[in-house]
């Protein structure tokens, strides 16, 4: 009787694993994609392309609801590390590049226009320490690393 229960319990474990394999493969693809985007940020030298790489990193997170929910979560560990605030700094770059490429006449507000102006100055190689985004470029690189580590803790 005990052997039958053990067999039934172990058999259900194996069938559950088979059911989870597509999910695990999908998670693996998400992690690989996130890793590639993060590596691009790390390897891109300080330039406009660096901000484009951050845009790609944030866009990848935004396109995956699980990653996005995880980084914006109000879990205690996220709050202690200030993750949502750090992510919002990176998201300003993402939104600024989206806005700069959008030719709409919609009023975006002062803060979003200020981001567009700063990013356009970098795009035009007007890089000075008076440009807050250029000045904080290494901070943005560090924030990207912190967000990546939070989403993929065993890869950094």
PLY file of the C-alpha trace (Angstrom):
ply
format ascii 1.0
element vertex 156
property float x
property float y
property float z
element edge 155
property int vertex1
property int vertex2
end_header
0.00 0.00 0.00
2.80 2.43 0.89
4.61 1.59 -2.36
1.46 2.38 -4.35
1.09 5.78 -2.61
4.76 6.56 -3.25
4.41 5.62 -6.91
1.26 7.72 -7.29
2.87 10.72 -5.57
6.09 10.48 -7.57
4.16 9.95 -10.81
2.13 13.11 -10.23
5.36 15.03 -9.64
6.74 13.93 -12.99
3.56 14.75 -14.87
3.49 18.18 -13.24
7.05 18.79 -14.44
6.06 17.93 -18.00
3.22 20.41 -17.75
5.66 23.05 -16.54
8.25 22.54 -19.27
6.71 24.99 -21.78
6.46 27.60 -19.01
10.07 27.00 -17.97
11.23 27.28 -21.59
9.33 30.54 -21.97
10.88 31.87 -18.76
14.29 30.87 -20.08
13.69 32.84 -23.27
12.59 35.88 -21.25
15.74 35.68 -19.11
17.94 35.33 -22.18
16.26 38.32 -23.83
16.63 40.40 -20.68
20.28 39.39 -20.41
20.97 40.46 -24.00
19.36 43.85 -23.45
21.33 44.33 -20.23
24.61 43.38 -21.90
23.95 45.95 -24.62
23.58 48.65 -21.95
26.81 47.52 -20.27
28.82 47.38 -23.48
27.59 50.59 -25.10
29.95 53.50 -24.47
28.64 56.82 -23.24
26.86 58.29 -26.25
23.34 58.70 -27.57
23.42 54.97 -28.38
23.79 54.29 -24.65
20.42 55.95 -24.03
18.95 53.99 -26.93
20.23 50.80 -25.25
18.49 51.80 -22.01
15.35 52.43 -24.07
15.62 48.87 -25.42
16.11 47.44 -21.92
13.04 49.24 -20.55
10.99 48.43 -23.65
11.79 44.73 -23.14
10.62 44.93 -19.52
7.49 46.85 -20.50
6.64 44.26 -23.16
6.65 41.46 -20.57
3.88 41.86 -18.00
5.58 39.59 -15.44
8.84 41.56 -15.57
7.00 44.87 -15.44
4.86 43.78 -12.49
7.93 42.50 -10.67
9.88 45.72 -11.03
6.92 47.93 -10.09
5.83 45.69 -7.23
5.41 47.34 -3.86
6.87 44.31 -2.11
8.88 45.15 0.97
12.17 44.11 -0.65
11.48 46.39 -3.63
10.59 49.29 -1.38
13.72 48.80 0.73
15.88 48.88 -2.42
13.84 51.74 -3.92
13.38 49.67 -7.10
10.17 51.33 -8.44
11.75 54.80 -8.14
14.97 53.65 -9.83
13.00 52.01 -12.61
11.01 55.21 -13.13
14.28 57.11 -13.75
15.07 54.66 -16.54
11.52 54.82 -17.78
11.86 58.59 -18.23
14.60 57.87 -20.81
12.34 55.32 -22.50
9.40 57.74 -22.58
11.60 60.61 -23.73
12.84 58.68 -26.75
9.30 57.55 -27.54
8.11 61.16 -27.31
11.01 62.45 -29.44
10.10 60.03 -32.21
6.40 60.90 -32.02
5.44 63.86 -34.23
2.08 64.44 -32.54
0.88 67.89 -31.51
-0.31 66.59 -28.14
0.83 68.66 -25.15
3.19 66.42 -23.18
3.80 68.76 -20.29
6.93 70.54 -19.15
8.71 67.56 -17.56
8.41 65.38 -20.66
9.50 68.23 -22.95
12.54 68.81 -20.73
13.54 65.16 -21.14
13.14 65.40 -24.93
15.33 68.51 -25.03
18.08 66.87 -22.97
18.04 63.68 -25.05
18.03 65.64 -28.32
21.06 67.59 -27.13
22.86 64.31 -26.54
21.71 63.07 -29.95
23.29 66.20 -31.49
26.56 65.58 -29.59
25.96 68.56 -27.34
27.26 66.76 -24.28
28.09 68.97 -21.35
27.83 68.59 -17.63
24.90 71.03 -17.64
22.82 68.30 -19.31
21.37 66.34 -16.40
20.97 63.13 -18.42
24.52 63.24 -19.70
25.81 64.04 -16.23
24.00 61.02 -14.75
24.89 58.53 -17.50
26.92 56.28 -15.19
24.19 56.47 -12.56
21.76 55.24 -15.22
24.14 52.38 -16.04
24.24 51.46 -12.34
20.44 51.68 -12.03
20.07 49.37 -15.04
22.32 46.87 -13.26
20.26 47.07 -10.08
17.01 46.55 -11.98
18.54 43.64 -13.90
19.81 42.05 -10.68
16.36 42.39 -9.14
14.73 40.70 -12.13
17.45 38.07 -12.62
19.25 37.68 -9.27
21.49 34.76 -10.19
22.92 36.21 -13.39
24.88 39.25 -12.21
0 1
1 2
2 3
3 4
4 5
5 6
6 7
7 8
8 9
9 10
10 11
11 12
12 13
13 14
14 15
15 16
16 17
17 18
18 19
19 20
20 21
21 22
22 23
23 24
24 25
25 26
26 27
27 28
28 29
29 30
30 31
31 32
32 33
33 34
34 35
35 36
36 37
37 38
38 39
39 40
40 41
41 42
42 43
43 44
44 45
45 46
46 47
47 48
48 49
49 50
50 51
51 52
52 53
53 54
54 55
55 56
56 57
57 58
58 59
59 60
60 61
61 62
62 63
63 64
64 65
65 66
66 67
67 68
68 69
69 70
70 71
71 72
72 73
73 74
74 75
75 76
76 77
77 78
78 79
79 80
80 81
81 82
82 83
83 84
84 85
85 86
86 87
87 88
88 89
89 90
90 91
91 92
92 93
93 94
94 95
95 96
96 97
97 98
98 99
99 100
100 101
101 102
102 103
103 104
104 105
105 106
106 107
107 108
108 109
109 110
110 111
111 112
112 113
113 114
114 115
115 116
116 117
117 118
118 119
119 120
120 121
121 122
122 123
123 124
124 125
125 126
126 127
127 128
128 129
129 130
130 131
131 132
132 133
133 134
134 135
135 136
136 137
137 138
138 139
139 140
140 141
141 142
142 143
143 144
144 145
145 146
146 147
147 148
148 149
149 150
150 151
151 152
152 153
153 154
154 155
